[in-house]
Amino acid sequence: MAIEAVLPGVRVEGLAQLSRQLRAAGVGLDDLKDVMAAIAAEGARVAAELAPERTGRLRATIRGNRAARKATVAAGRASVKYAGPVNYGWPERHIEASEFMQRTDDVMEPRATEMLDQGVRDLIARLELG
């Protein structure tokens, strides 16, 4: 992932370097929480669309996180223990892998990069750093 011109004259490769550059510019990592939360929410929406639906219980457990350093999407919980077998499959039980989370990654990779780029640009403009 490369983010061009996040800060004037700066090319950033990867989230770790982005975090360092933003800290150097006076942006706290907590300021990135909203950007990462938006990416995670979009990922959760996409995953819920791609998840197989028999009863809707699995789809109802799909959620994004709110963290400063990453955007993750999780599915399942104690009451819906079958999220893993539905996604990855379980040959011994004749459950085929649906790979809805992997397909979500494929859909979200370009979207997340665009959303992160735009979110950081908006943050820089809001904080009047650029």
PyMOL commands that set and color helices and strands:
alter all, ss='L'
color gray80, all
select helices_A, chain A and resi 15-24+29-50+57-61+83-88+91-93+100-126
alter helices_A, ss='H'
color red, helices_A
select strands_A, chain A and resi 2-4+11-13+63-64+73-74
alter strands_A, ss='S'
color yellow, strands_A
deselect
rebuild
show_as cartoon
